[in-house]
Amino acid sequence: MNKIQKNEELYKMTKNELTIATSKTFGMNNFKQYCIEDLEYIVKNTNILLRTILKTQHLTPEFCKTYLLTDDYVVYDGDDVMIPDILKYQPHIKEKDLIN
């Protein structure tokens, strides 16, 4: 797999731009991929649905444990993610990798 380069434009966005950004803004629904560092920034600074990230990005088990399997970053009701969801949309991740 090719290494995904950090998207410097993401870090130039204003706080207001980040607040109103959608998955369309970031091209996620058009198969644009972000590196894990960028995804961490997106989760921490935008209101992008976690489920959108889960369904459109190539994630690591560590990212899933830190950002998807906790309630800390759930912005909207119904956006919580469970292990079966991760296994469905991230088939390269194994259940044992998500359990401490």
C-alpha positions, 0 to 999 in steps of 0.5 A: 500500500502506498504511504498517504502523504500528510495534507498540509492544506488541512492545517491551514483551515481556520477554526470556522472552516473546520467547524462547518466542514463536512465529509464532502469538504474533505472529499471522503465520499470521493475516495480521498484518503488521509493519513492517520495523523490527518484523521486524528486532526479531523476527529479532534477539530471537526464534526465529521461523523466517525462512521463516515471515517470508518467507512471511507478511510483505511484505519489502524487498530490503534486509531479505532481503539483511541477514537472510534471505540470511546465516547470521547469523540462522538458528536451526534447521537447514533454515531457511536461505533462498535467492534462489529462495525469496525470488522465489517468496514475494516476487514484488515483489522482483526477483533483481537487487535481491538481488545486490550 
